[in-house]
Amino acid sequence: MTKKVSIKDLQEKVKKLIQTKSYINIDLGGGSAQTNKSFINVDIEPGPNVDIVHDLEDIPWPFPSGCANLIVASHIVEHINPHKGGFIKWMDEAWRVLKPGGQLMISTPYAGSMGYWQDPTHINGCNEVTWYYFDPLQVIDKDSLYKFYEPAPWKVENLGWNADSNLEVLLSKRLDDKSYHVSRKVKYEHKEEK
C-alpha cells in the first residue's frame, strides 16, 4: 500500500522540480514509460520515471498557477469522470496551471470507437464537437456551445480525428473576457504564482 503524500509535500516537490527547469512541460498520466526529461511526469502510480504521484481527479493539482508552457494528456481524459462537471473542473485546472497562451495537447480514443469501448475504465467520451464547449469563440449553426457551462476559456488551435480510432486536439489558454459570459463578469482570472 502506497503512503498518501500531503498536497503541501507535493507542492514543495513541484517547486524544487520547477527550479531546475527553465521551460515547464507537464505530462499527465505518462506513467513509467515517460523518458523525455524536459517534462515533469505526473501519474497516479509511482514508477521509475514518475516525478509526481498524484490522482489527477484530485483538484487542485500540486502545481502553482501559471507555471507551465505545455501540458500533454495522452490517453488520460477518457478516464476522467465527467459526473457533476468533473471533466469541466479538470479542464479548468489545466487552464489554471498553464501560462497565458500555454498549450494543452490531448489525445484520446474517439467516443464510440472500438478503442474507446474496449477499456472498461473509459468513462468520458469526447468527439470533435466536445472542444467547442470550451472555446467561447467557436460557433456552430450560429450558436455557441460555450454558453452552456462557461468554463475557463480555451482556443481550439488544431483538431484532428478518425471516428474509428483517435482524436487529437491542441488547445491554447485564452485569458478570460467578460464578453464570454452571460453575467458579463470575468470568472477565471489568471494569476501567476512565484
BAZAMI-441964 format. One record per residue: residue in three letters; x, y, z of N, C-alpha, C in turn. Coordinates in pm, 1 decimal. Layout:
<atoms>
ATOM/ALA/X/Y/Z/X/Y/Z/X/Y/Z .
...
</atoms>
This chain:
<atoms>
ATOM/MET/84.5/-118.0/0.0/0.0/0.0/0.0/88.7/124.0/0.0 .
ATOM/THR/62.2/216.3/-92.5/140.1/337.7/-104.6/93.4/440.9/-3.0 .
ATOM/LYS/190.5/502.8/63.6/160.3/606.5/161.7/112.6/732.2/88.7 .
ATOM/LYS/0.0/788.7/132.0/-53.3/910.9/71.0/32.2/1029.1/114.4 .
ATOM/VAL/76.8/1105.1/16.4/159.9/1222.4/41.4/70.1/1345.0/46.0 .
ATOM/SER/94.6/1433.9/138.5/11.4/1554.2/151.5/31.2/1646.1/31.8 .
ATOM/ILE/-72.5/1723.6/2.6/-64.4/1819.4/-108.2/47.6/1919.7/-83.8 .
ATOM/LYS/71.2/1957.2/40.8/178.4/2051.7/73.2/315.1/1991.5/38.5 .
ATOM/ASP/335.2/1863.9/72.1/461.4/1797.3/37.4/478.4/1787.9/-113.8 .
ATOM/LEU/368.2/1758.3/-184.1/374.3/1752.7/-330.7/406.9/1890.1/-389.1 .
ATOM/GLN/346.9/1994.9/-334.5/374.1/2130.1/-383.1/520.8/2166.7/-364.0 .
ATOM/GLU/579.5/2126.7/-252.0/722.1/2151.9/-227.9/808.3/2077.1/-329.0 .
ATOM/LYS/772.0/1952.7/-356.9/845.2/1873.6/-455.5/835.5/1938.7/-593.3 .
ATOM/VAL/715.5/1984.4/-629.7/695.5/2051.9/-757.8/779.8/2178.3/-764.8 .
ATOM/LYS/781.2/2255.6/-656.3/859.5/2379.4/-651.8/1007.1/2351.2/-682.2 .
ATOM/LYS/1060.8/2245.9/-623.1/1200.6/2208.3/-646.8/1223.1/2164.2/-791.4 .
ATOM/LEU/1128.8/2087.2/-846.7/1140.5/2045.0/-986.5/1137.7/2164.8/-1080.8 .
ATOM/ILE/1048.3/2258.6/-1054.6/1035.0/2377.3/-1139.5/1163.2/2460.7/-1137.7 .
ATOM/GLN/1228.1/2469.0/-1023.7/1351.4/2546.9/-1013.0/1462.7/2490.6/-1100.8 .
ATOM/THR/1454.6/2363.2/-1135.9/1559.8/2301.4/-1217.7/1532.7/2314.8/-1367.0 .
ATOM/LYS/1420.4/2371.6/-1404.7/1382.9/2380.0/-1545.5/1351.5/2524.1/-1583.0 .
ATOM/SER/1391.9/2563.6/-1703.8/1362.3/2698.9/-1749.4/1230.9/2703.1/-1828.5 .
ATOM/TYR/1188.7/2590.5/-1877.4/1067.6/2581.1/-1958.3/988.2/2463.0/-1903.9 .
ATOM/ILE/872.2/2486.7/-1846.4/799.0/2382.4/-1775.7/698.8/2313.9/-1869.0 .
ATOM/ASN/717.8/2183.4/-1885.3/625.5/2096.6/-1957.6/577.2/1991.2/-1859.2 .
ATOM/ILE/450.5/1955.7/-1868.9/393.6/1855.9/-1778.4/328.3/1746.4/-1861.3 .
ATOM/ASP/359.8/1621.7/-1828.3/296.7/1506.0/-1891.0/202.3/1445.0/-1788.4 .
ATOM/LEU/73.3/1451.2/-1815.9/-27.7/1399.3/-1723.8/-57.4/1253.6/-1757.4 .
ATOM/GLY/-32.5/1166.0/-1662.6/-63.4/1025.0/-1681.6/31.7/951.9/-1772.5 .
ATOM/GLY/154.5/1002.1/-1785.3/252.7/941.2/-1874.5/304.6/807.4/-1827.5 .
ATOM/GLY/292.2/780.8/-1698.6/336.2/652.5/-1645.3/487.1/636.1/-1646.4 .
ATOM/SER/530.6/516.5/-1618.7/673.2/486.4/-1608.4/745.2/490.0/-1742.2 .
ATOM/ALA/671.4/480.1/-1851.7/734.9/478.1/-1983.6/788.6/614.8/-2025.0 .
ATOM/GLN/745.6/719.0/-1958.6/787.6/855.3/-1992.5/938.5/867.3/-1978.8 .
ATOM/THR/1004.7/907.8/-2086.6/1150.6/921.6/-2081.9/1198.3/1061.1/-2120.3 .
ATOM/ASN/1109.9/1149.7/-2162.8/1150.1/1284.0/-2201.6/1175.1/1366.4/-2075.9 .
ATOM/LYS/1299.8/1396.7/-2048.6/1338.9/1465.4/-1924.4/1297.6/1612.3/-1921.3 .
ATOM/SER/1248.9/1666.1/-2033.3/1204.0/1805.7/-2031.0/1064.0/1818.0/-1969.4 .
ATOM/PHE/1000.8/1705.3/-1939.3/867.0/1704.8/-1881.6/870.9/1666.2/-1734.8 .
ATOM/ILE/780.5/1724.6/-1658.2/752.4/1676.4/-1523.6/641.9/1573.6/-1542.6 .
ATOM/ASN/670.3/1450.0/-1507.3/578.2/1340.3/-1531.9/492.4/1314.4/-1408.5 .
ATOM/VAL/358.7/1320.9/-1426.8/263.1/1300.9/-1318.4/184.4/1173.5/-1347.4 .
ATOM/ASP/172.7/1087.2/-1248.4/93.4/966.2/-1265.7/31.6/926.9/-1132.1 .
ATOM/ILE/-74.0/848.5/-1137.7/-142.1/804.5/-1015.7/-61.9/696.4/-942.9 .
ATOM/GLU/25.0/628.6/-1014.7/107.7/521.8/-958.1/255.2/561.5/-961.8 .
ATOM/PRO/332.3/524.1/-859.8/475.6/551.1/-864.0/543.1/464.8/-970.1 .
ATOM/GLY/653.9/511.6/-1019.9/731.0/437.9/-1119.8/865.8/503.4/-1139.5 .
ATOM/PRO/954.6/437.9/-1211.8/1091.1/489.4/-1225.5/1101.7/626.9/-1291.5 .
ATOM/ASN/1008.2/662.2/-1381.4/1013.9/792.1/-1448.4/903.6/887.1/-1403.2 .
ATOM/VAL/834.0/851.8/-1296.7/725.5/935.7/-1244.5/785.0/1034.1/-1143.6 .
ATOM/ASP/769.1/1163.6/-1172.2/821.0/1268.1/-1083.0/724.5/1298.0/-969.0 .
ATOM/ILE/595.3/1303.6/-1001.0/492.2/1339.3/-903.4/382.7/1233.2/-907.3 .
ATOM/VAL/355.2/1172.0/-793.8/244.9/1076.1/-783.0/123.3/1153.2/-732.3 .
ATOM/HIS/20.4/1159.6/-818.8/-98.8/1236.9/-783.5/-217.1/1187.6/-866.2 .
ATOM/ASP/-332.5/1176.0/-803.7/-457.3/1143.4/-872.3/-507.0/1271.4/-938.5 .
ATOM/LEU/-513.3/1273.8/-1071.4/-548.2/1395.5/-1145.0/-693.7/1437.7/-1129.8 .
ATOM/GLU/-775.6/1352.2/-1067.5/-912.4/1393.5/-1036.1/-918.5/1461.5/-899.8 .
ATOM/ASP/-807.1/1461.3/-829.8/-795.8/1529.2/-700.4/-746.2/1671.3/-727.3 .
ATOM/ILE/-839.4/1765.4/-723.2/-810.6/1905.2/-757.6/-810.6/1987.9/-630.4 .
ATOM/PRO/-712.9/2075.9/-609.9/-614.6/2124.2/-706.4/-496.3/2029.2/-722.5 .
ATOM/TRP/-432.9/2039.2/-840.2/-309.7/1967.5/-863.6/-198.4/2039.4/-788.8 .
ATOM/PRO/-88.2/1973.3/-761.8/17.8/2034.9/-680.7/109.5/2129.5/-758.6 .
ATOM/PHE/54.5/2199.3/-856.7/132.8/2293.2/-936.8/85.8/2434.8/-910.5 .
ATOM/PRO/178.6/2530.4/-909.2/136.2/2670.0/-894.6/63.0/2718.5/-1019.8 .
ATOM/SER/-18.5/2819.0/-1004.0/-89.2/2878.2/-1117.4/9.8/2940.1/-1214.6 .
ATOM/GLY/-19.3/2924.8/-1341.9/60.4/2989.5/-1445.9/204.0/2943.7/-1455.0 .
ATOM/CYS/231.2/2818.1/-1423.4/371.4/2772.7/-1422.2/413.2/2699.8/-1548.3 .
ATOM/ALA/320.5/2647.1/-1627.1/356.9/2557.1/-1736.8/337.5/2619.8/-1873.8 .
ATOM/ASN/426.6/2582.3/-1963.5/415.8/2624.0/-2102.2/333.2/2524.2/-2183.4 .
ATOM/LEU/345.7/2396.0/-2146.5/281.1/2289.2/-2222.5/237.5/2178.2/-2128.3 .
ATOM/ILE/116.2/2127.7/-2151.4/66.7/2009.1/-2081.3/28.0/1906.9/-2188.3 .
ATOM/VAL/76.3/1786.2/-2171.6/39.7/1676.0/-2260.8/-47.3/1579.4/-2182.2 .
ATOM/ALA/-161.6/1543.6/-2239.8/-253.9/1448.7/-2177.6/-286.7/1341.9/-2281.9 .
ATOM/SER/-201.9/1241.7/-2287.8/-219.2/1135.6/-2386.4/-291.0/1017.3/-2322.3 .
ATOM/HIS/-409.0/992.3/-2372.1/-493.0/879.8/-2327.8/-517.3/883.0/-2177.5 .
ATOM/ILE/-561.7/1001.4/-2130.7/-597.3/1019.2/-1989.8/-738.8/1076.0/-1974.6 .
ATOM/VAL/-782.4/1167.2/-2063.8/-912.1/1233.1/-2042.7/-1029.5/1136.3/-2049.3 .
ATOM/GLU/-1014.0/1025.9/-2119.7/-1123.1/928.0/-2127.0/-1145.0/857.6/-1992.9 .
ATOM/HIS/-1049.6/874.2/-1901.1/-1059.8/815.2/-1767.2/-1111.8/914.6/-1662.7 .
ATOM/ILE/-1131.7/1040.6/-1700.8/-1175.3/1144.3/-1606.3/-1327.9/1141.8/-1596.0 .
ATOM/ASN/-1377.7/1126.6/-1474.7/-1520.6/1115.3/-1451.9/-1590.9/1248.7/-1482.4 .
ATOM/PRO/-1682.1/1249.6/-1580.2/-1750.0/1374.5/-1614.4/-1866.2/1409.3/-1521.0 .
ATOM/HIS/-1901.9/1317.6/-1431.9/-2016.9/1337.2/-1343.1/-2002.5/1466.3/-1261.8 .
ATOM/LYS/-2110.5/1539.2/-1249.6/-2115.6/1665.6/-1174.3/-2009.0/1764.8/-1219.8 .
ATOM/GLY/-1984.9/1768.4/-1350.3/-1890.2/1865.0/-1405.6/-1744.5/1829.3/-1382.5 .
ATOM/GLY/-1716.5/1704.0/-1349.2/-1579.4/1662.6/-1318.7/-1480.1/1690.4/-1429.8 .
ATOM/PHE/-1519.2/1665.5/-1555.1/-1426.9/1690.2/-1666.1/-1407.4/1839.8/-1688.1 .
ATOM/ILE/-1513.6/1916.4/-1670.9/-1500.5/2062.5/-1685.4/-1406.7/2116.7/-1577.0 .
ATOM/LYS/-1420.1/2067.5/-1454.4/-1328.5/2109.1/-1346.3/-1184.7/2068.7/-1379.5 .
ATOM/TRP/-1167.3/1951.6/-1438.1/-1035.2/1903.4/-1477.5/-973.6/1996.7/-1582.2 .
ATOM/MET/-1053.6/2034.7/-1681.2/-1006.5/2127.7/-1784.9/-975.2/2265.3/-1724.9 .
ATOM/ASP/-1058.9/2310.2/-1630.6/-1032.9/2438.2/-1563.1/-900.5/2432.9/-1486.7 .
ATOM/GLU/-868.5/2317.3/-1429.2/-744.2/2303.0/-1354.4/-623.6/2306.7/-1448.1 .
ATOM/ALA/-633.5/2243.9/-1563.9/-525.0/2251.5/-1662.6/-506.0/2398.1/-1705.1 .
ATOM/TRP/-615.4/2469.6/-1724.3/-610.6/2611.9/-1760.7/-537.8/2691.6/-1651.9 .
ATOM/ARG/-569.5/2663.6/-1525.8/-507.1/2735.5/-1413.7/-355.5/2716.7/-1413.4 .
ATOM/VAL/-309.6/2597.8/-1441.2/-167.7/2564.6/-1432.4/-87.4/2624.7/-1548.7 .
ATOM/LEU/-152.0/2645.5/-1662.3/-81.1/2697.9/-1779.3/-59.2/2849.1/-1773.1 .
ATOM/LYS/49.1/2891.6/-1836.5/73.0/3034.4/-1858.8/-23.7/3083.2/-1966.4 .
ATOM/PRO/-49.8/3214.3/-1976.0/-133.4/3264.3/-2085.7/-72.0/3221.8/-2219.5 .
ATOM/GLY/-155.9/3168.1/-2306.0/-108.0/3118.8/-2434.8/-47.1/2979.7/-2427.2 .
ATOM/GLY/-31.7/2926.4/-2305.2/20.4/2790.7/-2289.9/-70.8/2691.6/-2358.4 .
ATOM/GLN/-16.7/2575.9/-2392.7/-93.6/2481.1/-2472.6/-118.6/2349.6/-2400.2 .
ATOM/LEU/-233.6/2291.6/-2431.9/-275.1/2161.4/-2381.9/-295.0/2070.3/-2502.2 .
ATOM/MET/-215.5/1963.5/-2508.0/-226.7/1865.4/-2616.1/-297.1/1741.4/-2560.7 .
ATOM/ILE/-407.3/1703.7/-2624.2/-485.8/1589.3/-2578.2/-496.9/1488.2/-2691.2 .
ATOM/SER/-474.1/1363.0/-2656.9/-500.2/1251.0/-2746.9/-589.7/1154.8/-2671.0 .
ATOM/THR/-698.3/1110.4/-2734.8/-795.5/1023.7/-2668.4/-864.9/936.7/-2772.2 .
ATOM/PRO/-911.8/819.2/-2733.4/-992.2/741.7/-2828.3/-1119.4/818.9/-2864.3 .
ATOM/TYR/-1155.3/815.0/-2990.7/-1277.4/881.0/-3035.0/-1398.4/815.2/-2966.4 .
ATOM/ALA/-1487.5/897.3/-2912.5/-1606.5/844.5/-2843.7/-1683.8/750.7/-2936.1 .
ATOM/GLY/-1711.2/632.3/-2887.2/-1786.7/535.2/-2965.3/-1701.6/442.4/-3049.6 .
ATOM/SER/-1572.3/468.9/-3060.1/-1484.1/381.2/-3136.9/-1456.9/252.7/-3058.9 .
ATOM/MET/-1405.7/151.4/-3126.5/-1371.1/26.5/-3059.4/-1266.9/52.7/-2950.5 .
ATOM/GLY/-1170.7/139.9/-2977.7/-1067.9/173.7/-2878.5/-1126.1/238.4/-2754.1 .
ATOM/TYR/-1234.8/313.2/-2772.5/-1299.6/373.2/-2656.8/-1372.7/266.2/-2576.0 .
ATOM/TRP/-1452.1/183.6/-2642.7/-1536.4/87.7/-2571.4/-1461.0/-32.6/-2516.3 .
ATOM/GLN/-1342.8/-63.6/-2570.3/-1274.2/-185.9/-2526.3/-1223.1/-179.7/-2382.9 .
ATOM/ASP/-1195.5/-61.0/-2331.7/-1138.6/-47.3/-2197.2/-1250.9/-18.1/-2097.8 .
ATOM/PRO/-1269.7/-104.8/-1997.8/-1379.6/-83.0/-1903.3/-1361.8/38.0/-1812.3 .
ATOM/THR/-1245.3/103.1/-1816.1/-1226.2/222.3/-1732.8/-1249.4/351.7/-1810.6 .
ATOM/HIS/-1285.6/342.9/-1937.8/-1316.0/463.0/-2016.9/-1457.4/510.4/-1983.5 .
ATOM/ILE/-1467.8/632.8/-1933.7/-1597.7/685.2/-1890.2/-1629.1/823.7/-1945.0 .
ATOM/ASN/-1536.0/882.2/-2020.5/-1553.6/1019.6/-2067.5/-1526.8/1024.7/-2217.5 .
ATOM/GLY/-1631.3/1004.1/-2296.0/-1616.6/1005.9/-2441.1/-1613.2/1147.0/-2495.9 .
ATOM/CYS/-1518.6/1171.7/-2586.4/-1505.0/1303.6/-2649.6/-1505.7/1286.5/-2801.0 .
ATOM/ASN/-1570.7/1380.2/-2868.8/-1565.0/1383.9/-3014.3/-1522.5/1523.6/-3057.7 .
ATOM/GLU/-1525.4/1551.7/-3187.0/-1474.9/1679.5/-3237.0/-1554.1/1799.3/-3185.2 .
ATOM/VAL/-1679.8/1782.9/-3148.8/-1761.9/1894.8/-3102.3/-1739.9/1922.6/-2953.8 .
ATOM/THR/-1692.5/1825.4/-2878.1/-1669.4/1842.0/-2734.0/-1592.0/1970.1/-2705.0 .
ATOM/TRP/-1491.9/1999.6/-2785.5/-1399.1/2109.4/-2756.8/-1461.7/2245.8/-2777.4 .
ATOM/TYR/-1573.5/2252.5/-2851.6/-1641.4/2379.8/-2872.8/-1714.1/2427.5/-2747.0 .
ATOM/TYR/-1734.4/2337.8/-2651.9/-1790.0/2378.9/-2522.7/-1687.4/2457.2/-2440.7 .
ATOM/PHE/-1559.5/2448.6/-2479.6/-1452.5/2515.7/-2405.5/-1400.1/2640.7/-2475.7 .
ATOM/ASP/-1437.1/2661.7/-2601.5/-1387.6/2776.3/-2678.1/-1501.3/2875.5/-2699.6 .
ATOM/PRO/-1494.5/2991.9/-2633.8/-1606.0/3087.3/-2641.9/-1625.4/3148.5/-2780.1 .
ATOM/LEU/-1526.2/3136.8/-2868.0/-1539.1/3199.3/-2999.1/-1573.6/3099.8/-3110.2 .
ATOM/GLN/-1591.6/2973.6/-3075.7/-1635.2/2874.4/-3174.3/-1787.0/2878.8/-3185.9 .
ATOM/VAL/-1834.8/2880.1/-3308.0/-1978.8/2888.2/-3332.9/-2020.1/2772.6/-3424.6 .
ATOM/ILE/-2129.0/2706.1/-3388.7/-2187.2/2600.8/-3472.1/-2331.0/2640.5/-3500.3 .
ATOM/ASP/-2365.8/2646.6/-3627.9/-2502.2/2685.5/-3667.3/-2546.2/2814.8/-3597.7 .
ATOM/LYS/-2458.9/2914.0/-3599.7/-2485.7/3047.4/-3543.4/-2505.4/3047.2/-3392.9 .
ATOM/ASP/-2453.8/2945.0/-3324.9/-2471.4/2936.6/-3180.5/-2339.8/2892.5/-3115.7 .
ATOM/SER/-2320.7/2932.1/-2992.6/-2201.8/2895.1/-2916.5/-2238.2/2790.8/-2811.7 .
ATOM/LEU/-2164.8/2680.9/-2810.5/-2186.0/2579.0/-2707.9/-2122.3/2620.2/-2575.6 .
ATOM/TYR/-2027.9/2712.1/-2580.8/-1957.4/2759.0/-2461.3/-2054.7/2810.3/-2355.7 .
ATOM/LYS/-2159.7/2875.3/-2398.2/-2253.7/2940.0/-2305.2/-2323.4/2842.3/-2210.3 .
ATOM/PHE/-2324.0/2711.9/-2244.6/-2393.4/2615.4/-2158.9/-2325.0/2598.4/-2023.6 .
ATOM/TYR/-2192.8/2601.7/-2020.5/-2119.3/2578.5/-1895.1/-2023.9/2692.1/-1859.2 .
ATOM/GLU/-1982.2/2772.0/-1957.8/-1889.5/2883.0/-1939.0/-1766.1/2843.9/-1856.5 .
ATOM/PRO/-1693.4/2742.4/-1902.5/-1571.0/2702.8/-1831.1/-1458.2/2802.2/-1856.8 .
ATOM/ALA/-1342.7/2774.2/-1799.3/-1224.5/2855.3/-1830.7/-1206.6/2852.1/-1982.8 .
ATOM/PRO/-1175.0/2967.0/-2043.8/-1175.5/2974.5/-2189.7/-1047.4/2922.8/-2256.8 .
ATOM/TRP/-1069.1/2842.4/-2359.2/-961.8/2786.1/-2441.7/-981.1/2830.0/-2585.8 .
ATOM/LYS/-876.2/2816.2/-2663.6/-884.5/2836.1/-2808.5/-849.6/2702.8/-2873.5 .
ATOM/VAL/-936.9/2653.7/-2960.3/-907.3/2532.3/-3036.2/-809.7/2571.2/-3146.5 .
ATOM/GLU/-686.2/2525.5/-3134.5/-581.7/2558.5/-3231.9/-578.9/2458.2/-3346.8 .
ATOM/ASN/-594.9/2330.7/-3312.1/-587.7/2225.5/-3412.6/-669.6/2107.9/-3363.8 .
ATOM/LEU/-738.8/2042.5/-3455.4/-827.3/1933.1/-3418.7/-828.1/1831.3/-3531.8 .
ATOM/GLY/-796.9/1708.2/-3497.8/-799.9/1601.1/-3596.6/-858.7/1476.3/-3534.6 .
ATOM/TRP/-930.2/1395.8/-3613.4/-991.6/1276.5/-3558.6/-1021.1/1175.4/-3668.2 .
ATOM/ASN/-1033.3/1052.7/-3625.4/-1081.9/943.9/-3707.2/-1185.4/874.1/-3620.3 .
ATOM/ALA/-1309.2/870.3/-3663.5/-1418.1/815.9/-3581.5/-1397.4/668.6/-3546.5 .
ATOM/ASP/-1308.8/600.3/-3615.9/-1278.1/460.4/-3585.3/-1153.0/445.5/-3499.9 .
ATOM/SER/-1093.1/556.8/-3461.9/-964.0/548.0/-3393.1/-952.8/653.3/-3282.6 .
ATOM/ASN/-869.4/752.9/-3305.3/-837.9/853.1/-3202.7/-877.9/993.5/-3243.2 .
ATOM/LEU/-878.5/1079.6/-3143.6/-899.2/1222.6/-3162.0/-780.8/1293.0/-3097.2 .
ATOM/GLU/-729.3/1394.4/-3164.9/-622.5/1476.7/-3108.4/-662.3/1622.5/-3120.9 .
ATOM/VAL/-640.7/1695.0/-3011.7/-675.4/1836.7/-3011.5/-563.1/1914.7/-2944.5 .
ATOM/LEU/-533.0/2030.3/-3000.0/-437.7/2124.0/-2941.4/-515.9/2247.6/-2901.6 .
ATOM/LEU/-513.5/2277.6/-2772.2/-584.1/2393.6/-2717.8/-482.1/2492.0/-2662.0 .
ATOM/SER/-512.3/2619.2/-2667.9/-427.5/2717.8/-2600.1/-513.0/2795.6/-2501.4 .
ATOM/LYS/-449.0/2836.6/-2394.8/-517.8/2909.0/-2287.6/-548.1/3051.6/-2332.7 .
ATOM/ARG/-676.1/3085.8/-2331.7/-718.5/3224.5/-2354.8/-728.0/3292.6/-2218.6 .
ATOM/LEU/-699.2/3420.1/-2214.1/-733.2/3496.6/-2094.9/-883.7/3519.1/-2097.8 .
ATOM/ASP/-944.9/3520.2/-1982.2/-1089.3/3535.1/-1975.5/-1128.6/3677.8/-2012.6 .
ATOM/ASP/-1249.4/3692.5/-2063.2/-1301.2/3822.6/-2104.1/-1450.0/3826.2/-2068.7 .
ATOM/LYS/-1496.1/3939.1/-2019.7/-1636.5/3948.3/-1977.2/-1733.7/3922.4/-2092.5 .
ATOM/SER/-1690.8/3945.7/-2215.9/-1780.1/3923.1/-2329.7/-1812.6/3775.2/-2349.3 .
ATOM/TYR/-1736.8/3685.7/-2286.5/-1762.0/3541.9/-2299.4/-1878.5/3495.0/-2212.8 .
ATOM/HIS/-1920.0/3574.5/-2117.1/-2012.5/3528.0/-2014.6/-2145.5/3601.8/-2017.0 .
ATOM/VAL/-2250.0/3528.6/-1988.2/-2384.0/3586.5/-1981.0/-2388.7/3693.5/-1872.4 .
ATOM/SER/-2325.1/3667.6/-1758.8/-2325.3/3763.7/-1648.3/-2236.8/3884.7/-1677.9 .
ATOM/ARG/-2153.9/3873.4/-1781.4/-2059.8/3978.3/-1822.8/-1952.6/4006.5/-1718.1 .
ATOM/LYS/-1927.8/3908.0/-1630.0/-1820.7/3920.5/-1532.1/-1713.0/3818.9/-1565.2 .
ATOM/VAL/-1589.0/3859.0/-1552.7/-1478.3/3766.3/-1571.8/-1485.6/3663.0/-1461.0 .
ATOM/LYS/-1482.4/3536.3/-1497.7/-1493.6/3428.8/-1399.7/-1358.5/3368.2/-1364.5 .
ATOM/TYR/-1268.3/3365.9/-1460.2/-1140.7/3296.4/-1444.4/-1026.7/3394.5/-1458.6 .
ATOM/GLU/-974.7/3436.9/-1346.5/-863.7/3530.4/-1350.7/-732.5/3454.4/-1350.4 .
ATOM/HIS/-643.4/3499.0/-1434.8/-511.7/3435.6/-1440.9/-422.6/3495.0/-1333.6 .
ATOM/LYS/-364.4/3408.2/-1254.7/-270.2/3451.8/-1150.9/-146.3/3364.7/-1159.0 .
ATOM/GLU/-32.9/3427.6/-1181.2/92.0/3352.7/-1178.7/146.6/3357.0/-1037.6 .
ATOM/GLU/188.9/3242.2/-988.8/248.4/3235.4/-856.8/398.1/3234.2/-870.5 .
ATOM/LYS/465.0/3294.6/-778.9/611.5/3299.5/-780.3/668.0/3175.8/-717.8 .
</atoms>
